[in-house]
Amino acid sequence: MKRFCFATLLIVCIFSSLTSQEALKSTEEDYYSFLSLQGMAESPTLGYRTLSDNVWTIETDENGETIPHIWQDNNLGTTWTIWQDAEPVENWFMNGIKQGFFTKIYGPEWFNSFNTAAPYGQNDGALWQGRGYNTSLTAGIRFEGYGFEATFKPQLSFSQNLEFEYITPYYSGANYAGKADTYGYYGVPSLDAPQRFGDKPFFTYDWGDSEIRWSWKSFTVGFGTQAIWLGPAKLNPIIHSNNAPTYPKVDIGVRKTSLYMPYFGWYLGEIELRGWWGKLTESDYFDNDDSNNNNLLSGFSVNYSIPFLPGLTVGLNRIMLSKWKDISPYSLFTIMIPGMDDHAGTDDSDQRASITANWKLPEAGIEIYLEWGRNDYSPTTAHIIRYPFHSHAYTAGFAKSFTLFGLTCILNLELTNLESSRDYGSFITGSHTFYSHSRISQGHTNLGQWLGAGSGTGSNSQYLSFSIFYSSGSTSLFIQRMNPDLDYLWYIDSQSGRSGWDIETNIKAYLIFGVSNIYYILSGLSIDTSIIYERIYNPQYKGDGIESVISNNISIQLCLKYSF
């Protein structure tokens, strides 16, 4: 009898699901997003996503079989059934949970990069890709059973952190001695964004996409450190991305779920709600005041798909930072109150909000998206009408899939602008930059890296990519032009006594070209290689007369990944 039971368990374990749960910005997630643009996969979220929410499903035909797709012979990850009751319990409660035990093994994924002259890289979690050699290793496992989910997927990284010339930090004084006065940010103050993390190589351990969660139907509550991506942006979301190290948080809400009119059964669209509270941490290279090392992040995201305009989703994201030592019901729950009121904008908290729109038209292979954000309130409606661009930022994008010479391709254009609005420094006194706040001295960062767009505060970016997918992998080309922080010019460099073209010739800019290739050596083993050329104009914000000072950086990247 024991032999029979053990053999039965082994047989059950070989069955895998047709769903796939993917990490943010992974090869697999990008591929599923590509399929969704063609109507071949359904997006599991509307605007708030973490690894646990990111459960993709490929569409099936009339016989219930998975429809053919380009990478159908590659292993994109498998969820294994350990045990499932042959006769599930049928009642209102048990029908809302998965009855059985399931598991998924993640990775291992080994990323490597080498930057010849300057730091380069974003949306890479706790890894800081400085000059020299950088590497990170992620792997993990996930268990599910009767509504409970436990995921362990940490990230271990190393940065060689070679010396390079950077701009003189803004900070000085005893409080910043040996830290921000040596390695700190150069632009508008109240930002914990070191230009270099010390002068030695270092390792970083991050809990990554680890958490414990319980879900019933679409309701979910969890505690952990999984990275959050808000909105439809592909490269530079305004409010939250996986660019920075993760932080411990509690979240509660409703995953993507359909709405119907009671009694009549009319379809009212889909909704997604999530609130979360997390603990942010200062980097080791900011100040010498241990009393302000942590901040509370309170966040709220609501997204809705409109039933009479198929494919259109709108959303609202809102984040408030306050001092951890001053936690109160106000700092915890004000984020849930509609509106960006003046009280939340003028006390010891720091608030940002964005509205999003994403229209996906699979019949045409087109996606259009927008995130428009603000980090300061307008006192009255009249202020909004007179100048709606006060403290605003945006990311707008367009994606199109098409066939070229028998190959399926995708073109993506994304434009981002986080420059200070022109009312600051003109008729509003003081300086301003999108990710900074005078009362929260670390700004919109965690452990020294941007929580939102990896391009950074005061930046603008224009990004164009072209990708071709084929059975053994994909090839991508991209070009990007970017200014890293123009607010530094508006508020600091322009006060140096120079004016006009003398200031203009100091503008720092990047012109970046890249090519990458993903190749499946085996069904479950892939290699991702990239070479990126970065031409840096005026790396120190100092031109040479009317000419730019040029620096050249080459980033060589290689990633090996095995999927079980």
Backbone hydrogen bonds, N-H to C=O, Kabsch-Sander energy under -0.5 kcal/mol:
donor,donor_aa,acceptor,acceptor_aa,energy
5,C,1,M,-2.2
6,F,2,K,-2.4
7,A,3,R,-2.5
8,T,4,F,-2.4
9,L,5,C,-2.2
10,L,6,F,-2.1
11,I,7,A,-2.2
12,V,8,T,-2.5
13,C,9,L,-2.0
14,I,10,L,-0.7
14,I,11,I,-1.0
15,F,12,V,-1.5
17,S,79,T,-1.9
20,S,56,W,-2.4
22,E,20,S,-0.6
22,E,54,N,-2.2
26,S,23,A,-1.6
30,D,26,S,-2.4
31,Y,27,T,-1.8
32,Y,28,E,-2.6
33,S,29,E,-2.5
34,F,30,D,-1.8
35,L,31,Y,-2.3
36,S,32,Y,-2.4
37,L,33,S,-1.3
38,Q,35,L,-1.3
39,G,36,S,-1.2
40,M,35,L,-2.5
42,E,57,T,-2.0
43,S,41,A,-0.5
49,R,47,G,-0.5
49,R,229,W,-1.7
54,N,50,T,-1.3
54,N,51,L,-0.6
55,V,53,D,-1.9
56,W,20,S,-3.6
56,W,54,N,-0.9
57,T,42,E,-0.8
58,I,18,L,-0.8
59,E,40,M,-2.5
61,D,65,E,-2.8
64,G,61,D,-2.0
67,I,59,E,-2.3
72,Q,69,H,-1.6
74,N,71,W,-1.7
75,N,523,S,-3.0
76,L,74,N,-0.8
80,W,78,T,-0.6
80,W,103,T,-3.3
81,T,15,F,-1.9
82,I,80,W,-0.7
82,I,101,F,-2.4
83,W,101,F,-1.8
91,N,89,V,-0.7
95,N,91,N,-2.1
96,G,93,F,-1.8
97,I,94,M,-1.4
99,Q,97,I,-0.7
100,G,98,K,-1.0
101,F,83,W,-3.3
102,F,144,E,-2.7
103,T,80,W,-2.5
104,K,142,R,-1.9
105,I,78,T,-0.5
106,Y,140,G,-3.0
109,E,138,T,-3.0
110,W,560,L,-3.0
111,F,109,E,-0.6
111,F,136,S,-2.6
112,N,558,L,-2.4
113,S,134,N,-2.7
114,F,556,I,-1.8
115,N,132,G,-2.2
116,T,114,F,-0.5
116,T,554,I,-2.1
120,Y,129,Q,-1.9
125,G,242,N,-2.4
127,L,124,D,-1.5
129,Q,127,L,-0.6
130,G,128,W,-1.5
132,G,115,N,-2.6
134,N,113,S,-2.8
135,T,158,F,-2.4
136,S,111,F,-2.2
137,L,156,L,-2.8
138,T,109,E,-2.3
139,A,154,P,-0.9
140,G,106,Y,-2.3
141,I,152,F,-1.9
142,R,104,K,-2.4
143,F,150,A,-2.6
144,E,102,F,-2.6
145,G,148,F,-2.3
146,Y,98,K,-1.5
146,Y,100,G,-0.8
148,F,145,G,-2.0
149,E,213,R,-3.1
150,A,143,F,-2.6
151,T,211,E,-3.0
152,F,141,I,-2.6
153,K,207,W,-0.6
155,Q,206,D,-3.0
156,L,137,L,-2.3
157,S,204,T,-2.7
158,F,135,T,-2.9
159,S,202,F,-2.5
160,Q,133,Y,-2.9
162,L,131,R,-2.6
170,Y,185,Y,-2.5
171,Y,185,Y,-0.5
176,Y,173,G,-1.2
177,A,174,A,-1.1
179,K,176,Y,-2.2
180,A,286,F,-1.7
181,D,176,Y,-2.1
182,T,179,K,-1.7
183,Y,179,K,-3.1
184,G,179,K,-0.5
184,G,180,A,-1.1
192,D,442,Q,-2.4
193,A,191,L,-1.2
195,Q,183,Y,-3.1
196,R,183,Y,-1.0
198,G,196,R,-1.5
202,F,159,S,-2.1
204,T,157,S,-2.6
206,D,155,Q,-2.6
206,D,204,T,-0.5
209,D,153,K,-1.6
210,S,208,G,-1.4
211,E,151,T,-2.2
212,I,223,F,-2.8
213,R,149,E,-2.9
214,W,221,V,-2.6
215,S,147,G,-2.3
216,W,219,F,-2.3
217,K,96,G,-3.7
219,F,216,W,-2.1
220,T,253,G,-2.5
221,V,214,W,-2.2
222,G,251,D,-2.3
223,F,212,I,-2.7
224,G,249,K,-2.2
225,T,210,S,-3.3
229,W,49,R,-2.1
230,L,240,H,-1.9
231,G,47,G,-2.7
241,S,451,L,-2.4
249,K,224,G,-2.3
250,V,277,W,-2.2
251,D,222,G,-2.4
252,I,275,G,-2.4
253,G,220,T,-2.2
254,V,273,L,-2.4
255,R,218,S,-3.3
257,T,271,I,-2.0
259,L,269,G,-3.0
261,M,266,W,-2.7
264,F,262,P,-1.9
265,G,261,M,-2.9
268,L,259,L,-3.1
269,G,259,L,-0.5
270,E,305,S,-1.0
271,I,257,T,-2.4
272,E,303,N,-2.1
273,L,254,V,-2.3
274,R,301,S,-2.3
275,G,252,I,-2.7
276,W,299,G,-2.2
277,W,250,V,-2.4
278,G,297,L,-2.7
279,K,248,P,-2.2
280,L,278,G,-0.6
280,L,295,N,-3.0
282,E,293,N,-2.6
286,F,283,S,-0.6
288,N,175,N,-2.5
290,D,288,N,-0.8
292,N,289,D,-1.1
293,N,290,D,-0.9
295,N,280,L,-1.4
296,L,322,S,-3.2
297,L,278,G,-2.8
298,S,296,L,-0.6
298,S,320,M,-2.8
299,G,276,W,-3.1
300,F,318,R,-2.4
301,S,274,R,-2.7
302,V,316,L,-2.4
303,N,272,E,-2.5
304,Y,314,V,-3.0
305,S,270,E,-2.6
306,I,312,L,-2.1
309,L,306,I,-1.0
312,L,309,L,-2.2
313,T,311,G,-0.5
313,T,358,N,-2.5
314,V,304,Y,-2.8
315,G,356,T,-2.1
316,L,302,V,-2.7
317,N,354,S,-3.0
318,R,300,F,-2.4
319,I,352,R,-3.0
320,M,298,S,-2.6
321,L,350,D,-3.1
322,S,296,L,-2.0
323,K,348,D,-0.5
324,W,294,N,-1.5
326,D,323,K,-1.4
327,I,324,W,-1.3
332,L,328,S,-1.9
333,F,329,P,-2.4
334,T,330,Y,-2.3
336,M,333,F,-1.7
337,I,334,T,-1.9
341,D,339,G,-0.8
345,G,341,D,-0.8
346,T,342,D,-1.0
346,T,343,H,-0.8
347,D,343,H,-1.2
350,D,321,L,-2.5
352,R,319,I,-2.7
353,A,374,R,-2.6
354,S,317,N,-2.7
355,I,372,W,-2.6
356,T,315,G,-2.3
357,A,370,L,-2.3
358,N,313,T,-2.5
359,W,368,I,-3.1
360,K,311,G,-2.1
360,K,358,N,-0.6
361,L,359,W,-0.5
361,L,366,I,-3.5
364,A,361,L,-1.2
365,G,361,L,-1.0
366,I,361,L,-2.0
367,E,399,A,-2.5
368,I,359,W,-2.3
369,Y,397,G,-2.4
370,L,357,A,-2.5
371,E,395,T,-2.8
372,W,355,I,-2.8
373,G,393,A,-3.1
374,R,353,A,-2.7
375,N,391,S,-1.2
384,I,380,T,-1.3
385,I,381,T,-2.4
386,R,382,A,-2.6
387,Y,383,H,-2.4
390,H,387,Y,-1.3
392,H,389,F,-2.0
393,A,373,G,-2.0
394,Y,417,N,-2.1
395,T,371,E,-2.4
396,A,415,L,-2.7
397,G,369,Y,-2.7
398,F,413,L,-2.4
399,A,367,E,-2.8
400,K,411,L,-2.2
401,S,365,G,-2.6
402,F,409,C,-2.0
404,L,407,L,-3.2
407,L,404,L,-2.0
408,T,469,F,-0.7
409,C,402,F,-3.6
410,I,467,S,-2.2
411,L,400,K,-2.6
412,N,465,S,-2.4
413,L,398,F,-2.8
414,E,463,Y,-2.8
415,L,396,A,-3.3
416,T,461,S,-2.8
417,N,394,Y,-2.7
418,L,459,S,-3.7
424,Y,421,S,-1.3
425,G,428,I,-2.7
426,S,423,D,-1.2
427,F,423,D,-1.6
428,I,423,D,-1.8
429,T,427,F,-0.5
434,F,418,L,-0.7
436,S,433,T,-1.9
437,H,190,S,-0.8
437,H,440,I,-0.5
441,S,439,R,-0.9
443,G,440,I,-1.9
444,H,435,Y,-2.8
445,T,443,G,-2.0
446,N,449,Q,-2.2
447,L,281,T,-3.3
449,Q,446,N,-1.5
451,L,444,H,-2.0
453,A,238,I,-0.6
456,G,453,A,-1.5
458,G,418,L,-1.2
459,S,456,G,-1.2
460,N,483,N,-1.8
461,S,416,T,-2.6
462,Q,481,R,-2.4
463,Y,414,E,-2.7
464,L,479,I,-2.5
465,S,412,N,-2.7
466,F,477,L,-2.7
467,S,410,I,-2.5
468,I,475,T,-2.7
469,F,408,T,-2.6
470,Y,473,G,-2.7
473,G,470,Y,-1.9
474,S,518,I,-1.9
475,T,468,I,-2.1
476,S,516,S,-2.7
477,L,466,F,-2.6
478,F,514,G,-2.3
479,I,464,L,-2.3
480,Q,512,I,-2.5
481,R,462,Q,-2.1
482,M,510,Y,-2.3
483,N,460,N,-2.1
486,L,458,G,-2.7
488,Y,485,D,-0.7
489,L,486,L,-0.6
490,W,486,L,-2.1
491,Y,487,D,-2.2
492,I,488,Y,-1.9
493,D,488,Y,-2.3
494,S,489,L,-1.8
495,Q,492,I,-1.3
496,S,493,D,-1.7
502,D,499,S,-1.7
503,I,500,G,-1.2
504,E,500,G,-1.7
505,T,501,W,-2.3
506,N,503,I,-1.8
507,I,504,E,-1.7
509,A,537,Y,-1.7
510,Y,482,M,-3.1
511,L,535,R,-2.1
512,I,480,Q,-3.3
513,F,533,Y,-2.6
514,G,478,F,-2.4
515,V,531,I,-1.9
516,S,476,S,-2.4
517,N,529,T,-2.7
518,I,474,S,-2.8
519,Y,517,N,-0.5
519,Y,527,I,-2.5
520,Y,472,S,-3.0
521,I,519,Y,-1.0
521,I,525,L,-1.4
522,L,525,L,-1.7
526,S,524,G,-0.5
526,S,561,K,-2.7
527,I,519,Y,-2.5
528,D,559,C,-2.9
529,T,517,N,-2.5
529,T,527,I,-0.5
530,S,557,Q,-2.4
531,I,515,V,-2.2
532,I,555,S,-2.5
533,Y,513,F,-3.1
534,E,532,I,-0.5
534,E,553,N,-3.3
535,R,511,L,-2.9
535,R,533,Y,-0.5
536,I,534,E,-0.7
536,I,551,S,-3.3
537,Y,509,A,-3.1
537,Y,535,R,-0.6
538,N,536,I,-0.5
538,N,549,V,-3.6
541,Y,538,N,-2.4
544,D,547,E,-3.2
545,G,543,G,-0.6
547,E,544,D,-2.0
550,I,548,S,-0.5
551,S,536,I,-2.4
553,N,534,E,-2.8
555,S,532,I,-2.7
556,I,114,F,-2.2
556,I,554,I,-0.5
557,Q,530,S,-2.8
558,L,112,N,-2.6
559,C,528,D,-2.4
560,L,110,W,-2.3
561,K,526,S,-2.3
562,Y,108,P,-2.0
563,S,524,G,-3.0
564,F,105,I,-0.5
